[in-house]
């Protein structure tokens, strides 16, 4: 459940950033999304990719720990 929440929050924040770019720079939605990932120096792409990987990894670990604790407490009853 944590992983799903993380992915949905990340998706919503990406759309919000694209909407801000659309208003500020008069881009279309596709141009704004493309500019989030394909910048000249590729710094933006690395920031996005690394943050997604770190967040996805941490949420998967938390989900696994919660599943393991729930399974352990359920079997002890």
HTML snippet that shows the backbone in 3Dmol.js (N, CA, C, O; Angstrom):
<script src="https://3Dmol.org/build/3Dmol-min.js"></script>
<div id="view" style="width:600px;height:400px;position:relative"></div>
<script>
const pdb = `
ATOM      1  N   UNK A   1       0.821  -1.196   0.000  1.00  0.00           N
ATOM      2  CA  UNK A   1       0.000   0.000   0.000  1.00  0.00           C
ATOM      3  C   UNK A   1       0.863   1.258   0.000  1.00  0.00           C
ATOM      4  O   UNK A   1       0.509   2.262  -0.618  1.00  0.00           O
ATOM      5  N   UNK A   2       1.987   1.199   0.690  1.00  0.00           N
ATOM      6  CA  UNK A   2       2.890   2.350   0.723  1.00  0.00           C
ATOM      7  C   UNK A   2       3.477   2.598  -0.655  1.00  0.00           C
ATOM      8  O   UNK A   2       3.626   3.746  -1.072  1.00  0.00           O
ATOM      9  N   UNK A   3       3.810   1.529  -1.363  1.00  0.00           N
ATOM     10  CA  UNK A   3       4.379   1.671  -2.696  1.00  0.00           C
ATOM     11  C   UNK A   3       3.366   2.309  -3.647  1.00  0.00           C
ATOM     12  O   UNK A   3       3.725   3.176  -4.444  1.00  0.00           O
ATOM     13  N   UNK A   4       2.119   1.890  -3.568  1.00  0.00           N
ATOM     14  CA  UNK A   4       1.075   2.487  -4.393  1.00  0.00           C
ATOM     15  C   UNK A   4       0.902   3.968  -4.066  1.00  0.00           C
ATOM     16  O   UNK A   4       0.756   4.792  -4.969  1.00  0.00           O
ATOM     17  N   UNK A   5       0.917   4.305  -2.784  1.00  0.00           N
ATOM     18  CA  UNK A   5       0.790   5.707  -2.373  1.00  0.00           C
ATOM     19  C   UNK A   5       1.955   6.536  -2.887  1.00  0.00           C
ATOM     20  O   UNK A   5       1.765   7.658  -3.356  1.00  0.00           O
ATOM     21  N   UNK A   6       3.158   5.986  -2.799  1.00  0.00           N
ATOM     22  CA  UNK A   6       4.329   6.703  -3.289  1.00  0.00           C
ATOM     23  C   UNK A   6       4.216   6.969  -4.786  1.00  0.00           C
ATOM     24  O   UNK A   6       4.456   8.089  -5.239  1.00  0.00           O
ATOM     25  N   UNK A   7       3.853   5.952  -5.551  1.00  0.00           N
ATOM     26  CA  UNK A   7       3.759   6.127  -6.998  1.00  0.00           C
ATOM     27  C   UNK A   7       2.663   7.117  -7.385  1.00  0.00           C
ATOM     28  O   UNK A   7       2.833   7.900  -8.319  1.00  0.00           O
ATOM     29  N   UNK A   8       1.542   7.084  -6.668  1.00  0.00           N
ATOM     30  CA  UNK A   8       0.467   8.025  -6.991  1.00  0.00           C
ATOM     31  C   UNK A   8       0.863   9.461  -6.623  1.00  0.00           C
ATOM     32  O   UNK A   8       0.547  10.391  -7.365  1.00  0.00           O
ATOM     33  N   UNK A   9       1.538   9.652  -5.507  1.00  0.00           N
ATOM     34  CA  UNK A   9       2.003  10.994  -5.136  1.00  0.00           C
ATOM     35  C   UNK A   9       3.034  11.497  -6.132  1.00  0.00           C
ATOM     36  O   UNK A   9       2.998  12.661  -6.530  1.00  0.00           O
ATOM     37  N   UNK A  10       3.958  10.626  -6.538  1.00  0.00           N
ATOM     38  CA  UNK A  10       4.956  11.031  -7.508  1.00  0.00           C
ATOM     39  C   UNK A  10       4.318  11.414  -8.842  1.00  0.00           C
ATOM     40  O   UNK A  10       4.721  12.397  -9.464  1.00  0.00           O
ATOM     41  N   UNK A  11       3.343  10.654  -9.274  1.00  0.00           N
ATOM     42  CA  UNK A  11       2.657  10.957 -10.522  1.00  0.00           C
ATOM     43  C   UNK A  11       1.917  12.291 -10.431  1.00  0.00           C
ATOM     44  O   UNK A  11       1.973  13.100 -11.357  1.00  0.00           O
ATOM     45  N   UNK A  12       1.232  12.516  -9.326  1.00  0.00           N
ATOM     46  CA  UNK A  12       0.508  13.773  -9.158  1.00  0.00           C
ATOM     47  C   UNK A  12       1.455  14.975  -9.095  1.00  0.00           C
ATOM     48  O   UNK A  12       1.141  16.033  -9.640  1.00  0.00           O
ATOM     49  N   UNK A  13       2.605  14.826  -8.439  1.00  0.00           N
ATOM     50  CA  UNK A  13       3.576  15.923  -8.382  1.00  0.00           C
ATOM     51  C   UNK A  13       4.194  16.186  -9.747  1.00  0.00           C
ATOM     52  O   UNK A  13       4.493  17.333 -10.080  1.00  0.00           O
ATOM     53  N   UNK A  14       4.389  15.144 -10.537  1.00  0.00           N
ATOM     54  CA  UNK A  14       4.912  15.325 -11.891  1.00  0.00           C
ATOM     55  C   UNK A  14       3.917  16.094 -12.745  1.00  0.00           C
ATOM     56  O   UNK A  14       4.301  16.991 -13.495  1.00  0.00           O
ATOM     57  N   UNK A  15       2.654  15.751 -12.636  1.00  0.00           N
ATOM     58  CA  UNK A  15       1.621  16.463 -13.389  1.00  0.00           C
ATOM     59  C   UNK A  15       1.518  17.915 -12.924  1.00  0.00           C
ATOM     60  O   UNK A  15       1.341  18.818 -13.742  1.00  0.00           O
ATOM     61  N   UNK A  16       1.629  18.142 -11.612  1.00  0.00           N
ATOM     62  CA  UNK A  16       1.577  19.505 -11.091  1.00  0.00           C
ATOM     63  C   UNK A  16       2.756  20.337 -11.608  1.00  0.00           C
ATOM     64  O   UNK A  16       2.584  21.503 -11.964  1.00  0.00           O
ATOM     65  N   UNK A  17       3.936  19.747 -11.646  1.00  0.00           N
ATOM     66  CA  UNK A  17       5.106  20.448 -12.176  1.00  0.00           C
ATOM     67  C   UNK A  17       4.918  20.764 -13.656  1.00  0.00           C
ATOM     68  O   UNK A  17       5.267  21.852 -14.113  1.00  0.00           O
ATOM     69  N   UNK A  18       4.372  19.820 -14.393  1.00  0.00           N
ATOM     70  CA  UNK A  18       4.114  20.056 -15.816  1.00  0.00           C
ATOM     71  C   UNK A  18       3.085  21.171 -15.999  1.00  0.00           C
ATOM     72  O   UNK A  18       3.212  21.979 -16.919  1.00  0.00           O
ATOM     73  N   UNK A  19       2.077  21.224 -15.143  1.00  0.00           N
ATOM     74  CA  UNK A  19       1.076  22.295 -15.230  1.00  0.00           C
ATOM     75  C   UNK A  19       1.694  23.664 -14.958  1.00  0.00           C
ATOM     76  O   UNK A  19       1.367  24.644 -15.626  1.00  0.00           O
ATOM     77  N   UNK A  20       2.592  23.724 -13.970  1.00  0.00           N
ATOM     78  CA  UNK A  20       3.295  24.985 -13.706  1.00  0.00           C
ATOM     79  C   UNK A  20       4.133  25.396 -14.913  1.00  0.00           C
ATOM     80  O   UNK A  20       4.138  26.569 -15.287  1.00  0.00           O
ATOM     81  N   UNK A  21       4.838  24.452 -15.524  1.00  0.00           N
ATOM     82  CA  UNK A  21       5.636  24.752 -16.711  1.00  0.00           C
ATOM     83  C   UNK A  21       4.758  25.201 -17.866  1.00  0.00           C
ATOM     84  O   UNK A  21       5.143  26.077 -18.640  1.00  0.00           O
ATOM     85  N   UNK A  22       3.583  24.605 -17.982  1.00  0.00           N
ATOM     86  CA  UNK A  22       2.667  25.014 -19.043  1.00  0.00           C
ATOM     87  C   UNK A  22       2.252  26.468 -18.877  1.00  0.00           C
ATOM     88  O   UNK A  22       2.212  27.219 -19.851  1.00  0.00           O
ATOM     89  N   UNK A  23       1.946  26.863 -17.664  1.00  0.00           N
ATOM     90  CA  UNK A  23       1.491  28.236 -17.417  1.00  0.00           C
ATOM     91  C   UNK A  23       2.630  29.245 -17.537  1.00  0.00           C
ATOM     92  O   UNK A  23       2.453  30.319 -18.112  1.00  0.00           O
ATOM     93  N   UNK A  24       3.803  28.900 -16.995  1.00  0.00           N
ATOM     94  CA  UNK A  24       4.909  29.858 -16.964  1.00  0.00           C
ATOM     95  C   UNK A  24       5.536  30.030 -18.345  1.00  0.00           C
ATOM     96  O   UNK A  24       5.782  31.157 -18.776  1.00  0.00           O
ATOM     97  N   UNK A  25       5.796  28.924 -19.040  1.00  0.00           N
ATOM     98  CA  UNK A  25       6.538  28.978 -20.292  1.00  0.00           C
ATOM     99  C   UNK A  25       5.668  28.816 -21.534  1.00  0.00           C
ATOM    100  O   UNK A  25       6.193  28.756 -22.645  1.00  0.00           O
ATOM    101  N   UNK A  26       4.366  28.746 -21.369  1.00  0.00           N
ATOM    102  CA  UNK A  26       3.425  28.556 -22.485  1.00  0.00           C
ATOM    103  C   UNK A  26       3.747  27.310 -23.301  1.00  0.00           C
ATOM    104  O   UNK A  26       3.797  27.358 -24.530  1.00  0.00           O
ATOM    105  N   UNK A  27       3.964  26.190 -22.604  1.00  0.00           N
ATOM    106  CA  UNK A  27       4.205  24.899 -23.249  1.00  0.00           C
ATOM    107  C   UNK A  27       2.889  24.144 -23.364  1.00  0.00           C
ATOM    108  O   UNK A  27       1.909  24.457 -22.688  1.00  0.00           O
ATOM    109  N   UNK A  28       2.893  23.149 -24.231  1.00  0.00           N
ATOM    110  CA  UNK A  28       1.811  22.173 -24.211  1.00  0.00           C
ATOM    111  C   UNK A  28       2.147  21.139 -23.138  1.00  0.00           C
ATOM    112  O   UNK A  28       3.257  21.142 -22.606  1.00  0.00           O
ATOM    113  N   UNK A  29       1.211  20.265 -22.819  1.00  0.00           N
ATOM    114  CA  UNK A  29       1.449  19.277 -21.768  1.00  0.00           C
ATOM    115  C   UNK A  29       2.582  18.322 -22.157  1.00  0.00           C
ATOM    116  O   UNK A  29       3.378  17.931 -21.303  1.00  0.00           O
ATOM    117  N   UNK A  30       2.659  17.948 -23.428  1.00  0.00           N
ATOM    118  CA  UNK A  30       3.724  17.048 -23.866  1.00  0.00           C
ATOM    119  C   UNK A  30       5.093  17.722 -23.828  1.00  0.00           C
ATOM    120  O   UNK A  30       6.084  17.090 -23.463  1.00  0.00           O
ATOM    121  N   UNK A  31       5.154  18.990 -24.201  1.00  0.00           N
ATOM    122  CA  UNK A  31       6.417  19.721 -24.134  1.00  0.00           C
ATOM    123  C   UNK A  31       6.879  19.865 -22.683  1.00  0.00           C
ATOM    124  O   UNK A  31       8.068  19.742 -22.390  1.00  0.00           O
ATOM    125  N   UNK A  32       5.943  20.124 -21.789  1.00  0.00           N
ATOM    126  CA  UNK A  32       6.297  20.282 -20.380  1.00  0.00           C
ATOM    127  C   UNK A  32       6.809  18.975 -19.792  1.00  0.00           C
ATOM    128  O   UNK A  32       7.797  18.973 -19.058  1.00  0.00           O
ATOM    129  N   UNK A  33       6.146  17.855 -20.107  1.00  0.00           N
ATOM    130  CA  UNK A  33       6.607  16.558 -19.606  1.00  0.00           C
ATOM    131  C   UNK A  33       7.953  16.178 -20.215  1.00  0.00           C
ATOM    132  O   UNK A  33       8.811  15.620 -19.532  1.00  0.00           O
ATOM    133  N   UNK A  34       8.135  16.477 -21.488  1.00  0.00           N
ATOM    134  CA  UNK A  34       9.409  16.181 -22.137  1.00  0.00           C
ATOM    135  C   UNK A  34      10.536  17.008 -21.527  1.00  0.00           C
ATOM    136  O   UNK A  34      11.647  16.504 -21.360  1.00  0.00           O
ATOM    137  N   UNK A  35      10.270  18.251 -21.197  1.00  0.00           N
ATOM    138  CA  UNK A  35      11.297  19.110 -20.604  1.00  0.00           C
ATOM    139  C   UNK A  35      11.649  18.702 -19.178  1.00  0.00           C
ATOM    140  O   UNK A  35      12.727  19.041 -18.688  1.00  0.00           O
ATOM    141  N   UNK A  36      10.768  17.990 -18.515  1.00  0.00           N
ATOM    142  CA  UNK A  36      11.106  17.497 -17.182  1.00  0.00           C
ATOM    143  C   UNK A  36      12.202  16.444 -17.235  1.00  0.00           C
ATOM    144  O   UNK A  36      13.030  16.367 -16.327  1.00  0.00           O
ATOM    145  N   UNK A  37      12.218  15.642 -18.276  1.00  0.00           N
ATOM    146  CA  UNK A  37      13.182  14.544 -18.374  1.00  0.00           C
ATOM    147  C   UNK A  37      14.352  14.837 -19.299  1.00  0.00           C
ATOM    148  O   UNK A  37      15.451  14.335 -19.065  1.00  0.00           O
ATOM    149  N   UNK A  38      14.152  15.621 -20.324  1.00  0.00           N
ATOM    150  CA  UNK A  38      15.208  15.837 -21.319  1.00  0.00           C
ATOM    151  C   UNK A  38      15.686  17.279 -21.285  1.00  0.00           C
ATOM    152  O   UNK A  38      15.305  18.087 -22.133  1.00  0.00           O
ATOM    153  N   UNK A  39      16.512  17.595 -20.314  1.00  0.00           N
ATOM    154  CA  UNK A  39      17.090  18.926 -20.239  1.00  0.00           C
ATOM    155  C   UNK A  39      18.445  18.926 -20.936  1.00  0.00           C
ATOM    156  O   UNK A  39      18.959  17.869 -21.302  1.00  0.00           O
ATOM    157  N   UNK A  40      19.010  20.084 -21.115  1.00  0.00           N
ATOM    158  CA  UNK A  40      20.264  20.204 -21.844  1.00  0.00           C
ATOM    159  C   UNK A  40      21.410  19.486 -21.130  1.00  0.00           C
ATOM    160  O   UNK A  40      22.204  18.793 -21.767  1.00  0.00           O
ATOM    161  N   UNK A  41      21.493  19.649 -19.841  1.00  0.00           N
ATOM    162  CA  UNK A  41      22.608  19.069 -19.098  1.00  0.00           C
ATOM    163  C   UNK A  41      22.249  17.696 -18.547  1.00  0.00           C
ATOM    164  O   UNK A  41      23.128  16.968 -18.085  1.00  0.00           O
ATOM    165  N   UNK A  42      21.016  17.344 -18.587  1.00  0.00           N
ATOM    166  CA  UNK A  42      20.484  16.076 -18.069  1.00  0.00           C
ATOM    167  C   UNK A  42      20.522  16.019 -16.549  1.00  0.00           C
ATOM    168  O   UNK A  42      20.402  14.937 -15.975  1.00  0.00           O
ATOM    169  N   UNK A  43      20.685  17.143 -15.893  1.00  0.00           N
ATOM    170  CA  UNK A  43      20.645  17.175 -14.434  1.00  0.00           C
ATOM    171  C   UNK A  43      19.241  16.860 -13.942  1.00  0.00           C
ATOM    172  O   UNK A  43      19.072  16.109 -12.981  1.00  0.00           O
ATOM    173  N   UNK A  44      18.254  17.420 -14.581  1.00  0.00           N
ATOM    174  CA  UNK A  44      16.873  17.179 -14.177  1.00  0.00           C
ATOM    175  C   UNK A  44      16.499  15.715 -14.302  1.00  0.00           C
ATOM    176  O   UNK A  44      15.794  15.170 -13.452  1.00  0.00           O
ATOM    177  N   UNK A  45      16.972  15.083 -15.362  1.00  0.00           N
ATOM    178  CA  UNK A  45      16.668  13.667 -15.552  1.00  0.00           C
ATOM    179  C   UNK A  45      17.288  12.834 -14.440  1.00  0.00           C
ATOM    180  O   UNK A  45      16.646  11.924 -13.917  1.00  0.00           O
ATOM    181  N   UNK A  46      18.519  13.132 -14.078  1.00  0.00           N
ATOM    182  CA  UNK A  46      19.186  12.361 -13.026  1.00  0.00           C
ATOM    183  C   UNK A  46      18.500  12.576 -11.677  1.00  0.00           C
ATOM    184  O   UNK A  46      18.355  11.634 -10.898  1.00  0.00           O
ATOM    185  N   UNK A  47      18.084  13.791 -11.400  1.00  0.00           N
ATOM    186  CA  UNK A  47      17.384  14.064 -10.145  1.00  0.00           C
ATOM    187  C   UNK A  47      16.075  13.281 -10.105  1.00  0.00           C
ATOM    188  O   UNK A  47      15.740  12.689  -9.078  1.00  0.00           O
ATOM    189  N   UNK A  48      15.343  13.272 -11.196  1.00  0.00           N
ATOM    190  CA  UNK A  48      14.063  12.563 -11.245  1.00  0.00           C
ATOM    191  C   UNK A  48      14.280  11.059 -11.111  1.00  0.00           C
ATOM    192  O   UNK A  48      13.601  10.404 -10.321  1.00  0.00           O
ATOM    193  N   UNK A  49      15.213  10.513 -11.871  1.00  0.00           N
ATOM    194  CA  UNK A  49      15.441   9.067 -11.860  1.00  0.00           C
ATOM    195  C   UNK A  49      15.947   8.596 -10.500  1.00  0.00           C
ATOM    196  O   UNK A  49      15.471   7.586  -9.982  1.00  0.00           O
ATOM    197  N   UNK A  50      16.897   9.308  -9.921  1.00  0.00           N
ATOM    198  CA  UNK A  50      17.441   8.908  -8.620  1.00  0.00           C
ATOM    199  C   UNK A  50      16.384   9.022  -7.528  1.00  0.00           C
ATOM    200  O   UNK A  50      16.287   8.145  -6.669  1.00  0.00           O
ATOM    201  N   UNK A  51      15.594  10.086  -7.549  1.00  0.00           N
ATOM    202  CA  UNK A  51      14.561  10.224  -6.511  1.00  0.00           C
ATOM    203  C   UNK A  51      13.492   9.149  -6.655  1.00  0.00           C
ATOM    204  O   UNK A  51      12.985   8.645  -5.653  1.00  0.00           O
ATOM    205  N   UNK A  52      13.147   8.795  -7.881  1.00  0.00           N
ATOM    206  CA  UNK A  52      12.167   7.722  -8.086  1.00  0.00           C
ATOM    207  C   UNK A  52      12.722   6.396  -7.577  1.00  0.00           C
ATOM    208  O   UNK A  52      12.020   5.655  -6.889  1.00  0.00           O
ATOM    209  N   UNK A  53      13.955   6.095  -7.904  1.00  0.00           N
ATOM    210  CA  UNK A  53      14.541   4.824  -7.473  1.00  0.00           C
ATOM    211  C   UNK A  53      14.687   4.741  -5.952  1.00  0.00           C
ATOM    212  O   UNK A  53      14.390   3.705  -5.357  1.00  0.00           O
ATOM    213  N   UNK A  54      15.136   5.809  -5.331  1.00  0.00           N
ATOM    214  CA  UNK A  54      15.279   5.812  -3.870  1.00  0.00           C
ATOM    215  C   UNK A  54      13.914   5.679  -3.200  1.00  0.00           C
ATOM    216  O   UNK A  54      13.756   4.893  -2.266  1.00  0.00           O
ATOM    217  N   UNK A  55      12.939   6.432  -3.664  1.00  0.00           N
ATOM    218  CA  UNK A  55      11.597   6.359  -3.077  1.00  0.00           C
ATOM    219  C   UNK A  55      10.936   5.015  -3.290  1.00  0.00           C
ATOM    220  O   UNK A  55      10.295   4.481  -2.385  1.00  0.00           O
ATOM    221  N   UNK A  56      11.091   4.466  -4.486  1.00  0.00           N
ATOM    222  CA  UNK A  56      10.494   3.167  -4.778  1.00  0.00           C
ATOM    223  C   UNK A  56      11.151   2.061  -3.955  1.00  0.00           C
ATOM    224  O   UNK A  56      10.467   1.173  -3.447  1.00  0.00           O
ATOM    225  N   UNK A  57      12.465   2.114  -3.825  1.00  0.00           N
ATOM    226  CA  UNK A  57      13.180   1.117  -3.028  1.00  0.00           C
ATOM    227  C   UNK A  57      12.788   1.202  -1.553  1.00  0.00           C
ATOM    228  O   UNK A  57      12.531   0.182  -0.913  1.00  0.00           O
ATOM    229  N   UNK A  58      12.745   2.416  -1.022  1.00  0.00           N
ATOM    230  CA  UNK A  58      12.393   2.550   0.399  1.00  0.00           C
ATOM    231  C   UNK A  58      10.943   2.145   0.666  1.00  0.00           C
ATOM    232  O   UNK A  58      10.659   1.521   1.689  1.00  0.00           O
ATOM    233  N   UNK A  59      10.033   2.487  -0.228  1.00  0.00           N
ATOM    234  CA  UNK A  59       8.640   2.095  -0.003  1.00  0.00           C
ATOM    235  C   UNK A  59       8.453   0.589  -0.151  1.00  0.00           C
ATOM    236  O   UNK A  59       7.629   0.000   0.548  1.00  0.00           O
ATOM    237  N   UNK A  60       9.206  -0.042  -1.051  1.00  0.00           N
ATOM    238  CA  UNK A  60       9.128  -1.496  -1.178  1.00  0.00           C
ATOM    239  C   UNK A  60       9.670  -2.186   0.074  1.00  0.00           C
ATOM    240  O   UNK A  60       9.111  -3.189   0.517  1.00  0.00           O
ATOM    241  N   UNK A  61      10.750  -1.659   0.643  1.00  0.00           N
ATOM    242  CA  UNK A  61      11.302  -2.232   1.876  1.00  0.00           C
ATOM    243  C   UNK A  61      10.317  -2.082   3.026  1.00  0.00           C
ATOM    244  O   UNK A  61      10.131  -3.012   3.810  1.00  0.00           O
ATOM    245  N   UNK A  62       9.689  -0.927   3.129  1.00  0.00           N
ATOM    246  CA  UNK A  62       8.707  -0.707   4.199  1.00  0.00           C
ATOM    247  C   UNK A  62       7.509  -1.631   4.018  1.00  0.00           C
ATOM    248  O   UNK A  62       7.027  -2.215   4.988  1.00  0.00           O
ATOM    249  N   UNK A  63       7.028  -1.767   2.793  1.00  0.00           N
ATOM    250  CA  UNK A  63       5.915  -2.695   2.532  1.00  0.00           C
ATOM    251  C   UNK A  63       6.287  -4.126   2.894  1.00  0.00           C
ATOM    252  O   UNK A  63       5.478  -4.849   3.474  1.00  0.00           O
ATOM    253  N   UNK A  64       7.494  -4.536   2.558  1.00  0.00           N
ATOM    254  CA  UNK A  64       7.942  -5.892   2.873  1.00  0.00           C
ATOM    255  C   UNK A  64       8.027  -6.107   4.381  1.00  0.00           C
ATOM    256  O   UNK A  64       7.623  -7.152   4.889  1.00  0.00           O
ATOM    257  N   UNK A  65       8.556  -5.111   5.093  1.00  0.00           N
ATOM    258  CA  UNK A  65       8.642  -5.234   6.558  1.00  0.00           C
ATOM    259  C   UNK A  65       7.254  -5.299   7.190  1.00  0.00           C
ATOM    260  O   UNK A  65       7.032  -6.087   8.110  1.00  0.00           O
ATOM    261  N   UNK A  66       6.326  -4.487   6.711  1.00  0.00           N
ATOM    262  CA  UNK A  66       4.960  -4.530   7.245  1.00  0.00           C
ATOM    263  C   UNK A  66       4.288  -5.866   6.943  1.00  0.00           C
ATOM    264  O   UNK A  66       3.595  -6.420   7.795  1.00  0.00           O
ATOM    265  N   UNK A  67       4.491  -6.382   5.734  1.00  0.00           N
ATOM    266  CA  UNK A  67       3.934  -7.684   5.363  1.00  0.00           C
ATOM    267  C   UNK A  67       4.516  -8.789   6.232  1.00  0.00           C
ATOM    268  O   UNK A  67       3.795  -9.681   6.679  1.00  0.00           O
ATOM    269  N   UNK A  68       5.815  -8.728   6.467  1.00  0.00           N
ATOM    270  CA  UNK A  68       6.498  -9.727   7.289  1.00  0.00           C
ATOM    271  C   UNK A  68       6.011  -9.671   8.739  1.00  0.00           C
ATOM    272  O   UNK A  68       5.789 -10.711   9.358  1.00  0.00           O
ATOM    273  N   UNK A  69       5.845  -8.455   9.285  1.00  0.00           N
ATOM    274  CA  UNK A  69       5.351  -8.311  10.657  1.00  0.00           C
ATOM    275  C   UNK A  69       3.905  -8.766  10.779  1.00  0.00           C
ATOM    276  O   UNK A  69       3.531  -9.379  11.779  1.00  0.00           O
ATOM    277  N   UNK A  70       3.096  -8.476   9.779  1.00  0.00           N
ATOM    278  CA  UNK A  70       1.706  -8.886   9.801  1.00  0.00           C
ATOM    279  C   UNK A  70       1.597 -10.403   9.704  1.00  0.00           C
ATOM    280  O   UNK A  70       0.770 -11.009  10.387  1.00  0.00           O
ATOM    281  N   UNK A  71       2.405 -11.008   8.881  1.00  0.00           N
ATOM    282  CA  UNK A  71       2.407 -12.455   8.734  1.00  0.00           C
ATOM    283  C   UNK A  71       2.875 -13.136  10.005  1.00  0.00           C
ATOM    284  O   UNK A  71       2.345 -14.178  10.392  1.00  0.00           O
ATOM    285  N   UNK A  72       3.880 -12.539  10.662  1.00  0.00           N
ATOM    286  CA  UNK A  72       4.419 -13.110  11.899  1.00  0.00           C
ATOM    287  C   UNK A  72       3.395 -12.992  13.027  1.00  0.00           C
ATOM    288  O   UNK A  72       3.224 -13.937  13.796  1.00  0.00           O
ATOM    289  N   UNK A  73       2.713 -11.855  13.141  1.00  0.00           N
ATOM    290  CA  UNK A  73       1.723 -11.685  14.199  1.00  0.00           C
ATOM    291  C   UNK A  73       0.480 -12.532  13.938  1.00  0.00           C
ATOM    292  O   UNK A  73      -0.179 -12.970  14.881  1.00  0.00           O
ATOM    293  N   UNK A  74       0.163 -12.760  12.690  1.00  0.00           N
ATOM    294  CA  UNK A  74      -0.995 -13.593  12.356  1.00  0.00           C
ATOM    295  C   UNK A  74      -0.762 -15.052  12.650  1.00  0.00           C
ATOM    296  O   UNK A  74      -1.703 -15.759  13.010  1.00  0.00           O
ATOM    297  N   UNK A  75       0.476 -15.536  12.507  1.00  0.00           N
ATOM    298  CA  UNK A  75       0.762 -16.933  12.762  1.00  0.00           C
ATOM    299  C   UNK A  75       0.926 -17.246  14.238  1.00  0.00           C
ATOM    300  O   UNK A  75       0.816 -18.407  14.633  1.00  0.00           O
ATOM    301  N   UNK A  76       1.189 -16.228  15.072  1.00  0.00           N
ATOM    302  CA  UNK A  76       1.372 -16.459  16.505  1.00  0.00           C
ATOM    303  C   UNK A  76       0.040 -16.526  17.256  1.00  0.00           C
ATOM    304  O   UNK A  76       0.016 -16.930  18.419  1.00  0.00           O
ATOM    305  N   UNK A  77      -1.032 -16.151  16.637  1.00  0.00           N
ATOM    306  CA  UNK A  77      -2.344 -16.162  17.308  1.00  0.00           C
ATOM    307  C   UNK A  77      -2.893 -17.513  17.438  1.00  0.00           C
ATOM    308  O   UNK A  77      -3.985 -17.686  17.979  1.00  0.00           O
TER     309      UNK A  77
END
`;
const viewer = $3Dmol.createViewer("view");
viewer.addModel(pdb, "pdb");
viewer.setStyle({}, {cartoon: {color: "spectrum"}});
viewer.zoomTo();
viewer.render();
</script>
